[in-house]
Amino acid sequence: MFCREQVAQLRLEVDEIHARGAELVVVGNGNRHFAQAFREDMGLTTPLYVDTKRDTYRALGMKRGVLRTLSFGTLKNALRARRAGARQERIQGDPWQMGGILVVLPGGKIAYRYLSESPGDHPPLADVFKALPAR
Amino acid sequence: MDKVDDGAASSLIRDLDGNEHELNETWAEKPVVLAFVRHFG
């Protein structure tokens, strides 16, 4: 549900991301067959990759844990996501893995990094855009 | 500004055709908003 909510929000901003000379790339930890279905369901047109071993998640310091997932905060975020129209489909990937958003510039400099503390903990998109080049 | 460390930059992701890529390919030509989702669900 939360990943759908996040991707739905980002998908609405793809034109603005492109207008800033950047690209949106989504990485998930389910397998590529589920990724393809997710892509079609979400109407995602930008690059989508998978990392079933979660090596990139670990290397970038993304958080993981059962207690992070099963918390009051998660319940609160779930209610918010449901109100926004997101629905939980069958989970394809590691349910205990948290995500995050980075803005990385050519050469590898990190202009922005947000590591989610819990499911549904997403950064304000305004902060993401501040890290992108101006139009 | 921090830089993605070499280990993370060279870690592998797979496209939907099954081809492997180093993560650093995603920012090779232009800035990238890299969104890591929890799972596909």
Backbone of each chain as nested JSON, in Angstrom:
{
  "chains": [
    {"id": "A", "residues": [
      {"number": 1, "name": "MET", "atoms": {"N": [0.82, -1.199, 0.0], "CA": [0.0, 0.0, 0.0], "C": [0.861, 1.259, 0.0]}},
      {"number": 2, "name": "PHE", "atoms": {"N": [1.902, 1.268, 0.902], "CA": [2.714, 2.475, 1.012], "C": [3.574, 2.7, -0.224]}},
      {"number": 3, "name": "CYS", "atoms": {"N": [4.083, 1.587, -0.793], "CA": [4.914, 1.771, -1.981], "C": [4.059, 2.285, -3.136]}},
      {"number": 4, "name": "ARG", "atoms": {"N": [2.81, 1.823, -3.192], "CA": [1.905, 2.315, -4.232], "C": [1.596, 3.798, -4.026]}},
      {"number": 5, "name": "GLU", "atoms": {"N": [1.4, 4.157, -2.771], "CA": [1.121, 5.564, -2.466], "C": [2.303, 6.429, -2.896]}},
      {"number": 6, "name": "GLN", "atoms": {"N": [3.513, 5.977, -2.561], "CA": [4.694, 6.763, -2.876], "C": [4.913, 6.864, -4.382]}},
      {"number": 7, "name": "VAL", "atoms": {"N": [4.794, 5.74, -5.067], "CA": [5.027, 5.758, -6.509], "C": [3.94, 6.561, -7.224]}},
      {"number": 8, "name": "ALA", "atoms": {"N": [2.714, 6.476, -6.721], "CA": [1.63, 7.268, -7.326], "C": [1.938, 8.759, -7.214]}},
      {"number": 9, "name": "GLN", "atoms": {"N": [2.47, 9.171, -6.063], "CA": [2.816, 10.587, -5.894], "C": [3.955, 10.988, -6.824]}},
      {"number": 10, "name": "LEU", "atoms": {"N": [4.966, 10.136, -6.899], "CA": [6.118, 10.456, -7.751], "C": [5.737, 10.472, -9.23]}},
      {"number": 11, "name": "ARG", "atoms": {"N": [4.852, 9.549, -9.604], "CA": [4.442, 9.464, -11.012], "C": [3.806, 10.776, -11.472]}},
      {"number": 12, "name": "LEU", "atoms": {"N": [3.08, 11.41, -10.56], "CA": [2.453, 12.693, -10.901], "C": [3.492, 13.791, -11.142]}},
      {"number": 13, "name": "GLU", "atoms": {"N": [4.698, 13.579, -10.638], "CA": [5.743, 14.602, -10.736], "C": [6.768, 14.303, -11.826]}},
      {"number": 14, "name": "VAL", "atoms": {"N": [6.528, 13.273, -12.613], "CA": [7.528, 12.867, -13.608], "C": [7.819, 13.99, -14.598]}},
      {"number": 15, "name": "ASP", "atoms": {"N": [6.785, 14.686, -15.048], "CA": [7.019, 15.765, -16.021], "C": [7.912, 16.852, -15.421]}},
      {"number": 16, "name": "GLU", "atoms": {"N": [7.662, 17.173, -14.154], "CA": [8.471, 18.206, -13.498], "C": [9.913, 17.711, -13.31]}},
      {"number": 17, "name": "ILE", "atoms": {"N": [10.061, 16.437, -12.954], "CA": [11.419, 15.874, -12.795], "C": [12.162, 15.949, -14.129]}},
      {"number": 18, "name": "HIS", "atoms": {"N": [11.485, 15.582, -15.201], "CA": [12.113, 15.65, -16.527], "C": [12.419, 17.101, -16.912]}},
      {"number": 19, "name": "ALA", "atoms": {"N": [11.51, 18.014, -16.549], "CA": [11.736, 19.428, -16.877], "C": [12.979, 19.966, -16.168]}},
      {"number": 20, "name": "ARG", "atoms": {"N": [13.328, 19.341, -15.063], "CA": [14.542, 19.762, -14.333], "C": [15.788, 19.056, -14.881]}},
      {"number": 21, "name": "GLY", "atoms": {"N": [15.622, 18.281, -15.943], "CA": [16.759, 17.592, -16.539], "C": [17.161, 16.338, -15.802]}},
      {"number": 22, "name": "ALA", "atoms": {"N": [16.239, 15.796, -15.011], "CA": [16.545, 14.614, -14.203], "C": [15.658, 13.442, -14.627]}},
      {"number": 23, "name": "GLU", "atoms": {"N": [15.893, 12.307, -14.001], "CA": [15.097, 11.107, -14.283], "C": [14.617, 10.511, -12.966]}},
      {"number": 24, "name": "LEU", "atoms": {"N": [13.461, 9.886, -13.029], "CA": [12.951, 9.135, -11.877], "C": [13.264, 7.658, -12.115]}},
      {"number": 25, "name": "VAL", "atoms": {"N": [13.92, 7.038, -11.162], "CA": [14.219, 5.608, -11.237], "C": [13.68, 4.956, -9.967]}},
      {"number": 26, "name": "VAL", "atoms": {"N": [12.891, 3.91, -10.138], "CA": [12.332, 3.188, -8.993], "C": [13.043, 1.844, -8.867]}},
      {"number": 27, "name": "VAL", "atoms": {"N": [13.411, 1.488, -7.641], "CA": [14.038, 0.191, -7.366], "C": [13.186, -0.52, -6.315]}},
      {"number": 28, "name": "GLY", "atoms": {"N": [12.859, -1.782, -6.576], "CA": [12.112, -2.575, -5.607], "C": [12.825, -3.878, -5.328]}},
      {"number": 29, "name": "ASN", "atoms": {"N": [12.401, -4.585, -4.28], "CA": [13.126, -5.819, -3.942], "C": [12.343, -7.093, -4.244]}},
      {"number": 30, "name": "GLY", "atoms": {"N": [11.185, -6.959, -4.921], "CA": [10.493, -8.151, -5.408], "C": [11.112, -8.603, -6.721]}},
      {"number": 31, "name": "ASN", "atoms": {"N": [10.642, -9.727, -7.24], "CA": [11.27, -10.178, -8.485], "C": [10.719, -9.411, -9.688]}},
      {"number": 32, "name": "ARG", "atoms": {"N": [11.374, -9.594, -10.849], "CA": [11.063, -8.718, -11.982], "C": [9.701, -9.003, -12.594]}},
      {"number": 33, "name": "HIS", "atoms": {"N": [9.161, -10.199, -12.385], "CA": [7.826, -10.48, -12.922], "C": [6.776, -9.671, -12.153]}},
      {"number": 34, "name": "PHE", "atoms": {"N": [6.943, -9.61, -10.842], "CA": [6.035, -8.786, -10.044], "C": [6.283, -7.305, -10.328]}},
      {"number": 35, "name": "ALA", "atoms": {"N": [7.537, -6.973, -10.605], "CA": [7.85, -5.581, -10.928], "C": [7.126, -5.156, -12.204]}},
      {"number": 36, "name": "GLN", "atoms": {"N": [7.074, -6.056, -13.163], "CA": [6.393, -5.739, -14.424], "C": [4.903, -5.484, -14.171]}},
      {"number": 37, "name": "ALA", "atoms": {"N": [4.291, -6.331, -13.352], "CA": [2.865, -6.15, -13.035], "C": [2.652, -4.839, -12.28]}},
      {"number": 38, "name": "PHE", "atoms": {"N": [3.56, -4.554, -11.365], "CA": [3.492, -3.305, -10.585], "C": [3.595, -2.104, -11.52]}},
      {"number": 39, "name": "ARG", "atoms": {"N": [4.508, -2.193, -12.46], "CA": [4.719, -1.114, -13.431], "C": [3.448, -0.842, -14.229]}},
      {"number": 40, "name": "GLU", "atoms": {"N": [2.825, -1.926, -14.676], "CA": [1.606, -1.776, -15.481], "C": [0.463, -1.231, -14.629]}},
      {"number": 41, "name": "ASP", "atoms": {"N": [0.317, -1.772, -13.411], "CA": [-0.747, -1.301, -12.519], "C": [-0.609, 0.184, -12.218]}},
      {"number": 42, "name": "MET", "atoms": {"N": [0.631, 0.602, -12.017], "CA": [0.871, 1.979, -11.593], "C": [0.978, 2.943, -12.774]}},
      {"number": 43, "name": "GLY", "atoms": {"N": [1.061, 2.398, -13.987], "CA": [1.228, 3.266, -15.152], "C": [2.569, 3.973, -15.137]}},
      {"number": 44, "name": "LEU", "atoms": {"N": [3.568, 3.272, -14.599], "CA": [4.9, 3.873, -14.47], "C": [5.63, 3.772, -15.806]}},
      {"number": 45, "name": "THR", "atoms": {"N": [6.155, 4.893, -16.284], "CA": [6.815, 4.904, -17.588], "C": [8.316, 5.124, -17.488]}},
      {"number": 46, "name": "THR", "atoms": {"N": [8.811, 5.397, -16.286], "CA": [10.24, 5.649, -16.104], "C": [10.928, 4.342, -15.699]}},
      {"number": 47, "name": "PRO", "atoms": {"N": [12.272, 4.319, -15.703], "CA": [12.974, 3.054, -15.428], "C": [12.621, 2.437, -14.07]}},
      {"number": 48, "name": "LEU", "atoms": {"N": [12.489, 1.115, -14.09], "CA": [12.176, 0.35, -12.88], "C": [13.148, -0.831, -12.82]}},
      {"number": 49, "name": "TYR", "atoms": {"N": [13.782, -0.992, -11.696], "CA": [14.76, -2.064, -11.5], "C": [14.386, -2.88, -10.268]}},
      {"number": 50, "name": "VAL", "atoms": {"N": [14.972, -4.054, -10.174], "CA": [14.783, -4.877, -8.986], "C": [16.138, -5.228, -8.369]}},
      {"number": 51, "name": "ASP", "atoms": {"N": [16.094, -5.439, -7.073], "CA": [17.268, -5.886, -6.327], "C": [16.773, -6.892, -5.297]}},
      {"number": 52, "name": "THR", "atoms": {"N": [16.606, -8.125, -5.735], "CA": [16.013, -9.136, -4.855], "C": [16.944, -9.488, -3.69]}},
      {"number": 53, "name": "LYS", "atoms": {"N": [18.239, -9.288, -3.867], "CA": [19.167, -9.574, -2.759], "C": [19.245, -8.406, -1.779]}},
      {"number": 54, "name": "ARG", "atoms": {"N": [18.712, -7.273, -2.138], "CA": [18.691, -6.049, -1.33], "C": [20.098, -5.524, -1.029]}},
      {"number": 55, "name": "ASP", "atoms": {"N": [21.049, -5.831, -1.918], "CA": [22.416, -5.333, -1.713], "C": [22.464, -3.801, -1.727]}},
      {"number": 56, "name": "THR", "atoms": {"N": [21.716, -3.207, -2.652], "CA": [21.749, -1.737, -2.737], "C": [21.103, -1.121, -1.501]}},
      {"number": 57, "name": "TYR", "atoms": {"N": [20.056, -1.755, -1.011], "CA": [19.384, -1.241, 0.194], "C": [20.37, -1.211, 1.359]}},
      {"number": 58, "name": "ARG", "atoms": {"N": [21.082, -2.343, 1.537], "CA": [22.056, -2.431, 2.644], "C": [23.176, -1.418, 2.445]}},
      {"number": 59, "name": "ALA", "atoms": {"N": [23.684, -1.353, 1.214], "CA": [24.838, -0.491, 0.951], "C": [24.5, 0.987, 1.168]}},
      {"number": 60, "name": "LEU", "atoms": {"N": [23.248, 1.337, 0.96], "CA": [22.846, 2.74, 1.118], "C": [22.288, 3.033, 2.515]}},
      {"number": 61, "name": "GLY", "atoms": {"N": [22.287, 2.013, 3.362], "CA": [21.884, 2.231, 4.753], "C": [20.386, 2.225, 4.994]}},
      {"number": 62, "name": "MET", "atoms": {"N": [19.618, 1.652, 4.059], "CA": [18.168, 1.573, 4.253], "C": [17.873, 0.684, 5.461]}},
      {"number": 63, "name": "LYS", "atoms": {"N": [16.858, 1.046, 6.19], "CA": [16.548, 0.349, 7.436], "C": [15.656, -0.862, 7.201]}},
      {"number": 64, "name": "ARG", "atoms": {"N": [15.682, -1.761, 8.173], "CA": [14.89, -2.979, 8.054], "C": [14.548, -3.454, 9.455]}},
      {"number": 65, "name": "GLY", "atoms": {"N": [13.348, -3.99, 9.644], "CA": [13.038, -4.536, 10.956], "C": [11.564, -4.81, 11.137]}},
      {"number": 66, "name": "VAL", "atoms": {"N": [11.283, -5.817, 11.946], "CA": [9.905, -6.209, 12.218], "C": [9.2, -5.126, 13.037]}},
      {"number": 67, "name": "LEU", "atoms": {"N": [9.885, -4.626, 14.085], "CA": [9.242, -3.654, 14.967], "C": [8.963, -2.334, 14.258]}},
      {"number": 68, "name": "ARG", "atoms": {"N": [9.818, -2.009, 13.252], "CA": [9.552, -0.801, 12.47], "C": [8.245, -0.94, 11.7]}},
      {"number": 69, "name": "THR", "atoms": {"N": [7.976, -2.179, 11.284], "CA": [6.824, -2.424, 10.424], "C": [5.537, -2.51, 11.223]}},
      {"number": 70, "name": "LEU", "atoms": {"N": [5.611, -3.171, 12.388], "CA": [4.419, -3.386, 13.194], "C": [4.371, -2.362, 14.325]}},
      {"number": 71, "name": "SER", "atoms": {"N": [3.967, -1.163, 14.01], "CA": [3.978, -0.109, 15.015], "C": [2.728, 0.754, 14.878]}},
      {"number": 72, "name": "PHE", "atoms": {"N": [2.498, 1.569, 15.9], "CA": [1.356, 2.484, 15.853], "C": [1.521, 3.463, 14.689]}},
      {"number": 73, "name": "GLY", "atoms": {"N": [2.762, 3.899, 14.471], "CA": [3.017, 4.838, 13.366], "C": [2.624, 4.246, 12.03]}},
      {"number": 74, "name": "THR", "atoms": {"N": [2.889, 2.949, 11.858], "CA": [2.529, 2.288, 10.611], "C": [1.019, 2.301, 10.43]}},
      {"number": 75, "name": "LEU", "atoms": {"N": [0.297, 2.03, 11.52], "CA": [-1.166, 2.024, 11.457], "C": [-1.681, 3.408, 11.057]}},
      {"number": 76, "name": "LYS", "atoms": {"N": [-1.092, 4.428, 11.655], "CA": [-1.493, 5.808, 11.346], "C": [-1.238, 6.107, 9.857]}},
      {"number": 77, "name": "ASN", "atoms": {"N": [-0.061, 5.697, 9.382], "CA": [0.274, 5.932, 7.977], "C": [-0.638, 5.128, 7.051]}},
      {"number": 78, "name": "ALA", "atoms": {"N": [-1.043, 3.94, 7.506], "CA": [-1.928, 3.102, 6.692], "C": [-3.279, 3.776, 6.515]}},
      {"number": 79, "name": "LEU", "atoms": {"N": [-3.769, 4.371, 7.576], "CA": [-5.055, 5.073, 7.488], "C": [-4.95, 6.242, 6.509]}},
      {"number": 80, "name": "ARG", "atoms": {"N": [-3.836, 6.972, 6.581], "CA": [-3.62, 8.097, 5.655], "C": [-3.572, 7.608, 4.215]}},
      {"number": 81, "name": "ALA", "atoms": {"N": [-2.818, 6.509, 3.988], "CA": [-2.671, 5.988, 2.625], "C": [-4.006, 5.479, 2.086]}},
      {"number": 82, "name": "ARG", "atoms": {"N": [-4.787, 4.845, 2.949], "CA": [-6.098, 4.345, 2.502], "C": [-7.023, 5.501, 2.14]}},
      {"number": 83, "name": "ARG", "atoms": {"N": [-6.963, 6.543, 2.942], "CA": [-7.792, 7.719, 2.638], "C": [-7.396, 8.314, 1.293]}},
      {"number": 84, "name": "ALA", "atoms": {"N": [-6.105, 8.18, 0.948], "CA": [-5.62, 8.72, -0.333], "C": [-5.891, 7.754, -1.487]}},
      {"number": 85, "name": "GLY", "atoms": {"N": [-6.505, 6.613, -1.182], "CA": [-6.889, 5.693, -2.253], "C": [-5.955, 4.521, -2.464]}},
      {"number": 86, "name": "ALA", "atoms": {"N": [-4.873, 4.433, -1.7], "CA": [-3.939, 3.32, -1.871], "C": [-4.519, 2.059, -1.238]}},
      {"number": 87, "name": "ARG", "atoms": {"N": [-4.273, 0.936, -1.857], "CA": [-4.758, -0.336, -1.338], "C": [-3.592, -1.311, -1.238]}},
      {"number": 88, "name": "GLN", "atoms": {"N": [-3.645, -2.166, -0.226], "CA": [-2.595, -3.175, -0.077], "C": [-2.887, -4.357, -0.977]}},
      {"number": 89, "name": "GLU", "atoms": {"N": [-1.988, -4.635, -1.905], "CA": [-2.077, -5.842, -2.715], "C": [-1.181, -6.886, -2.063]}},
      {"number": 90, "name": "ARG", "atoms": {"N": [-1.105, -8.066, -2.668], "CA": [-0.233, -9.104, -2.124], "C": [1.215, -8.6, -2.128]}},
      {"number": 91, "name": "ILE", "atoms": {"N": [1.886, -8.749, -1.002], "CA": [3.243, -8.224, -0.884], "C": [4.217, -9.086, -1.684]}},
      {"number": 92, "name": "GLN", "atoms": {"N": [5.0, -8.446, -2.546], "CA": [6.012, -9.134, -3.343], "C": [7.359, -8.53, -3.013]}},
      {"number": 93, "name": "GLY", "atoms": {"N": [8.073, -9.162, -2.115], "CA": [9.357, -8.64, -1.678], "C": [9.475, -8.828, -0.18]}},
      {"number": 94, "name": "ASP", "atoms": {"N": [10.448, -8.163, 0.4], "CA": [10.702, -8.308, 1.832], "C": [9.806, -7.352, 2.611]}},
      {"number": 95, "name": "PRO", "atoms": {"N": [8.847, -7.863, 3.407], "CA": [7.919, -6.966, 4.101], "C": [8.564, -6.145, 5.209]}},
      {"number": 96, "name": "TRP", "atoms": {"N": [9.761, -6.551, 5.641], "CA": [10.401, -5.843, 6.767], "C": [11.368, -4.765, 6.273]}},
      {"number": 97, "name": "GLN", "atoms": {"N": [11.574, -4.69, 4.956], "CA": [12.534, -3.744, 4.404], "C": [11.903, -2.357, 4.277]}},
      {"number": 98, "name": "MET", "atoms": {"N": [12.61, -1.34, 4.748], "CA": [12.175, 0.04, 4.538], "C": [12.803, 0.56, 3.25]}},
      {"number": 99, "name": "GLY", "atoms": {"N": [12.271, 1.654, 2.767], "CA": [12.802, 2.245, 1.544], "C": [13.422, 3.6, 1.798]}},
      {"number": 100, "name": "GLY", "atoms": {"N": [13.429, 4.404, 0.768], "CA": [13.994, 5.739, 0.896], "C": [14.108, 6.398, -0.457]}},
      {"number": 101, "name": "ILE", "atoms": {"N": [14.498, 7.649, -0.436], "CA": [14.675, 8.401, -1.684], "C": [16.014, 9.114, -1.643]}},
      {"number": 102, "name": "LEU", "atoms": {"N": [16.748, 9.022, -2.739], "CA": [17.98, 9.778, -2.889], "C": [17.897, 10.585, -4.177]}},
      {"number": 103, "name": "VAL", "atoms": {"N": [18.497, 11.749, -4.145], "CA": [18.76, 12.479, -5.385], "C": [20.27, 12.444, -5.552]}},
      {"number": 104, "name": "VAL", "atoms": {"N": [20.715, 11.826, -6.656], "CA": [22.143, 11.679, -6.898], "C": [22.494, 12.401, -8.198]}},
      {"number": 105, "name": "LEU", "atoms": {"N": [23.572, 13.174, -8.14], "CA": [24.008, 13.943, -9.307], "C": [25.053, 13.154, -10.085]}},
      {"number": 106, "name": "PRO", "atoms": {"N": [25.228, 13.471, -11.377], "CA": [26.29, 12.798, -12.136], "C": [27.623, 12.934, -11.391]}},
      {"number": 107, "name": "GLY", "atoms": {"N": [28.354, 11.853, -11.307], "CA": [29.572, 11.837, -10.505], "C": [29.348, 11.182, -9.153]}},
      {"number": 108, "name": "GLY", "atoms": {"N": [28.072, 11.058, -8.755], "CA": [27.762, 10.318, -7.539], "C": [27.52, 11.152, -6.294]}},
      {"number": 109, "name": "LYS", "atoms": {"N": [27.492, 12.482, -6.43], "CA": [27.228, 13.302, -5.24], "C": [25.767, 13.183, -4.833]}},
      {"number": 110, "name": "ILE", "atoms": {"N": [25.563, 13.033, -3.513], "CA": [24.208, 12.864, -2.987], "C": [23.651, 14.243, -2.639]}},
      {"number": 111, "name": "ALA", "atoms": {"N": [22.693, 14.703, -3.441], "CA": [22.089, 16.011, -3.205], "C": [20.984, 15.92, -2.158]}},
      {"number": 112, "name": "TYR", "atoms": {"N": [20.447, 14.726, -1.979], "CA": [19.362, 14.547, -1.007], "C": [19.294, 13.072, -0.639]}},
      {"number": 113, "name": "ARG", "atoms": {"N": [19.019, 12.822, 0.64], "CA": [18.882, 11.419, 1.077], "C": [17.839, 11.36, 2.181]}},
      {"number": 114, "name": "TYR", "atoms": {"N": [16.889, 10.475, 2.03], "CA": [15.874, 10.259, 3.066], "C": [15.692, 8.763, 3.235]}},
      {"number": 115, "name": "LEU", "atoms": {"N": [16.009, 8.279, 4.425], "CA": [15.872, 6.855, 4.71], "C": [14.637, 6.679, 5.585]}},
      {"number": 116, "name": "SER", "atoms": {"N": [13.653, 5.968, 5.087], "CA": [12.384, 5.823, 5.815], "C": [12.592, 5.071, 7.123]}},
      {"number": 117, "name": "GLU", "atoms": {"N": [11.953, 5.571, 8.165], "CA": [12.03, 4.94, 9.485], "C": [11.011, 3.82, 9.63]}},
      {"number": 118, "name": "SER", "atoms": {"N": [9.913, 3.939, 8.898], "CA": [8.825, 2.972, 9.039], "C": [8.023, 2.972, 7.74]}},
      {"number": 119, "name": "PRO", "atoms": {"N": [7.159, 1.969, 7.545], "CA": [6.324, 1.958, 6.343], "C": [5.471, 3.222, 6.281]}},
      {"number": 120, "name": "GLY", "atoms": {"N": [5.404, 3.826, 5.126], "CA": [4.589, 5.03, 4.972], "C": [5.307, 6.3, 5.377]}},
      {"number": 121, "name": "ASP", "atoms": {"N": [6.534, 6.182, 5.85], "CA": [7.338, 7.365, 6.197], "C": [8.034, 7.83, 4.927]}},
      {"number": 122, "name": "HIS", "atoms": {"N": [7.412, 8.767, 4.236], "CA": [7.945, 9.265, 2.965], "C": [8.356, 10.725, 3.121]}},
      {"number": 123, "name": "PRO", "atoms": {"N": [9.361, 11.145, 2.394], "CA": [9.797, 12.542, 2.521], "C": [8.845, 13.489, 1.799]}},
      {"number": 124, "name": "PRO", "atoms": {"N": [8.798, 14.745, 2.237], "CA": [8.03, 15.735, 1.478], "C": [8.653, 15.902, 0.087]}},
      {"number": 125, "name": "LEU", "atoms": {"N": [7.815, 15.86, -0.939], "CA": [8.366, 15.965, -2.295], "C": [9.016, 17.327, -2.525]}},
      {"number": 126, "name": "ALA", "atoms": {"N": [8.547, 18.344, -1.779], "CA": [9.164, 19.669, -1.922], "C": [10.653, 19.601, -1.584]}},
      {"number": 127, "name": "ASP", "atoms": {"N": [11.004, 18.768, -0.613], "CA": [12.416, 18.63, -0.247], "C": [13.208, 17.94, -1.354]}},
      {"number": 128, "name": "VAL", "atoms": {"N": [12.564, 16.979, -2.008], "CA": [13.221, 16.281, -3.123], "C": [13.492, 17.281, -4.247]}},
      {"number": 129, "name": "PHE", "atoms": {"N": [12.51, 18.119, -4.547], "CA": [12.665, 19.062, -5.659], "C": [13.719, 20.128, -5.362]}},
      {"number": 130, "name": "LYS", "atoms": {"N": [13.87, 20.46, -4.072], "CA": [14.899, 21.456, -3.733], "C": [16.288, 20.958, -4.127]}},
      {"number": 131, "name": "ALA", "atoms": {"N": [16.45, 19.647, -4.15], "CA": [17.762, 19.064, -4.459], "C": [18.01, 18.935, -5.958]}},
      {"number": 132, "name": "LEU", "atoms": {"N": [16.966, 19.145, -6.752], "CA": [17.106, 19.028, -8.201], "C": [17.491, 20.379, -8.799]}},
      {"number": 133, "name": "PRO", "atoms": {"N": [18.119, 20.36, -9.973], "CA": [18.418, 21.637, -10.627], "C": [17.125, 22.414, -10.873]}},
      {"number": 134, "name": "ALA", "atoms": {"N": [17.24, 23.758, -10.837], "CA": [16.062, 24.586, -11.135], "C": [15.741, 24.466, -12.618]}},
      {"number": 135, "name": "ARG", "atoms": {"N": [14.528, 24.779, -12.97], "CA": [14.127, 24.77, -14.391], "C": [14.913, 25.794, -15.179]}}
    ]},
    {"id": "B", "residues": [
      {"number": 1, "name": "MET", "atoms": {"N": [29.027, 17.958, 0.25], "CA": [27.999, 17.002, -0.175], "C": [28.6, 15.595, -0.201]}},
      {"number": 2, "name": "ASP", "atoms": {"N": [27.946, 14.669, 0.458], "CA": [28.424, 13.282, 0.47], "C": [28.373, 12.695, -0.935]}},
      {"number": 3, "name": "LYS", "atoms": {"N": [29.205, 11.688, -1.123], "CA": [29.188, 10.962, -2.387], "C": [28.76, 9.528, -2.093]}},
      {"number": 4, "name": "VAL", "atoms": {"N": [28.074, 8.91, -3.03], "CA": [27.733, 7.498, -2.873], "C": [29.035, 6.715, -2.822]}},
      {"number": 5, "name": "ASP", "atoms": {"N": [29.208, 5.886, -1.794], "CA": [30.486, 5.179, -1.704], "C": [30.592, 4.119, -2.798]}},
      {"number": 6, "name": "ASP", "atoms": {"N": [31.824, 3.725, -3.067], "CA": [32.076, 2.861, -4.224], "C": [31.317, 1.548, -4.148]}},
      {"number": 7, "name": "GLY", "atoms": {"N": [31.204, 1.023, -2.921], "CA": [30.503, -0.258, -2.779], "C": [29.05, -0.149, -3.181]}},
      {"number": 8, "name": "ALA", "atoms": {"N": [28.409, 0.915, -2.719], "CA": [27.0, 1.113, -3.074], "C": [26.871, 1.431, -4.565]}},
      {"number": 9, "name": "ALA", "atoms": {"N": [27.767, 2.261, -5.065], "CA": [27.674, 2.685, -6.468], "C": [27.806, 1.507, -7.425]}},
      {"number": 10, "name": "SER", "atoms": {"N": [28.594, 0.513, -7.032], "CA": [28.815, -0.62, -7.939], "C": [27.901, -1.804, -7.617]}},
      {"number": 11, "name": "SER", "atoms": {"N": [27.027, -1.668, -6.641], "CA": [26.112, -2.78, -6.359], "C": [25.137, -2.929, -7.523]}},
      {"number": 12, "name": "LEU", "atoms": {"N": [24.625, -4.138, -7.648], "CA": [23.914, -4.493, -8.884], "C": [22.401, -4.444, -8.739]}},
      {"number": 13, "name": "ILE", "atoms": {"N": [21.779, -3.917, -9.762], "CA": [20.323, -3.963, -9.889], "C": [20.021, -4.631, -11.23]}},
      {"number": 14, "name": "ARG", "atoms": {"N": [18.798, -5.082, -11.37], "CA": [18.443, -5.83, -12.575], "C": [17.256, -5.143, -13.246]}},
      {"number": 15, "name": "ASP", "atoms": {"N": [17.334, -4.986, -14.583], "CA": [16.183, -4.399, -15.272], "C": [15.128, -5.475, -15.515]}},
      {"number": 16, "name": "LEU", "atoms": {"N": [14.012, -5.089, -16.098], "CA": [12.901, -6.034, -16.217], "C": [13.136, -7.082, -17.303]}},
      {"number": 17, "name": "ASP", "atoms": {"N": [14.207, -6.905, -18.081], "CA": [14.612, -7.957, -19.028], "C": [15.604, -8.921, -18.397]}},
      {"number": 18, "name": "GLY", "atoms": {"N": [15.989, -8.65, -17.158], "CA": [16.913, -9.539, -16.458], "C": [18.37, -9.143, -16.579]}},
      {"number": 19, "name": "ASN", "atoms": {"N": [18.65, -8.018, -17.231], "CA": [20.042, -7.583, -17.392], "C": [20.532, -6.854, -16.141]}},
      {"number": 20, "name": "GLU", "atoms": {"N": [21.768, -7.169, -15.751], "CA": [22.33, -6.522, -14.568], "C": [22.958, -5.173, -14.923]}},
      {"number": 21, "name": "HIS", "atoms": {"N": [22.848, -4.245, -13.984], "CA": [23.442, -2.914, -14.136], "C": [24.028, -2.505, -12.806]}},
      {"number": 22, "name": "GLU", "atoms": {"N": [25.109, -1.741, -12.858], "CA": [25.596, -1.134, -11.625], "C": [24.698, 0.061, -11.305]}},
      {"number": 23, "name": "LEU", "atoms": {"N": [24.485, 0.262, -10.011], "CA": [23.601, 1.349, -9.593], "C": [24.067, 2.698, -10.16]}},
      {"number": 24, "name": "ASN", "atoms": {"N": [25.387, 2.858, -10.284], "CA": [25.902, 4.169, -10.726], "C": [25.522, 4.508, -12.166]}},
      {"number": 25, "name": "GLU", "atoms": {"N": [25.032, 3.517, -12.919], "CA": [24.564, 3.821, -14.279], "C": [23.35, 4.734, -14.25]}},
      {"number": 26, "name": "THR", "atoms": {"N": [22.607, 4.713, -13.136], "CA": [21.372, 5.494, -13.092], "C": [21.647, 7.001, -13.008]}},
      {"number": 27, "name": "TRP", "atoms": {"N": [22.83, 7.375, -12.542], "CA": [23.144, 8.817, -12.469], "C": [24.303, 9.19, -13.4]}},
      {"number": 28, "name": "ALA", "atoms": {"N": [24.616, 8.321, -14.331], "CA": [25.771, 8.568, -15.197], "C": [25.589, 9.807, -16.071]}},
      {"number": 29, "name": "GLU", "atoms": {"N": [24.37, 10.044, -16.525], "CA": [24.174, 11.111, -17.515], "C": [23.407, 12.308, -16.987]}},
      {"number": 30, "name": "LYS", "atoms": {"N": [22.567, 12.103, -16.01], "CA": [21.737, 13.203, -15.498], "C": [21.395, 12.93, -14.043]}},
      {"number": 31, "name": "PRO", "atoms": {"N": [20.977, 13.966, -13.327], "CA": [20.56, 13.732, -11.935], "C": [19.423, 12.722, -11.9]}},
      {"number": 32, "name": "VAL", "atoms": {"N": [19.382, 11.97, -10.819], "CA": [18.339, 10.952, -10.709], "C": [17.647, 11.051, -9.35]}},
      {"number": 33, "name": "VAL", "atoms": {"N": [16.328, 10.921, -9.389], "CA": [15.559, 10.717, -8.17], "C": [15.429, 9.209, -8.037]}},
      {"number": 34, "name": "LEU", "atoms": {"N": [16.15, 8.654, -7.083], "CA": [16.18, 7.203, -6.887], "C": [15.206, 6.855, -5.767]}},
      {"number": 35, "name": "ALA", "atoms": {"N": [14.131, 6.204, -6.121], "CA": [13.116, 5.856, -5.119], "C": [13.189, 4.359, -4.842]}},
      {"number": 36, "name": "PHE", "atoms": {"N": [13.594, 4.027, -3.64], "CA": [13.646, 2.629, -3.212], "C": [12.341, 2.31, -2.498]}},
      {"number": 37, "name": "VAL", "atoms": {"N": [11.56, 1.417, -3.087], "CA": [10.279, 1.082, -2.466], "C": [10.476, -0.16, -1.594]}},
      {"number": 38, "name": "ARG", "atoms": {"N": [9.569, -0.336, -0.648], "CA": [9.71, -1.443, 0.311], "C": [9.533, -2.782, -0.388]}},
      {"number": 39, "name": "HIS", "atoms": {"N": [8.542, -2.848, -1.234], "CA": [8.25, -4.087, -1.956], "C": [7.261, -3.726, -3.048]}},
      {"number": 40, "name": "PHE", "atoms": {"N": [6.882, -4.703, -3.859], "CA": [5.843, -4.431, -4.858], "C": [4.535, -4.977, -4.323]}},
      {"number": 41, "name": "GLY", "atoms": {"N": [3.749, -4.17, -3.665], "CA": [2.488, -4.684, -3.107], "C": [1.56, -3.538, -2.785]}}
    ]}
  ]
}
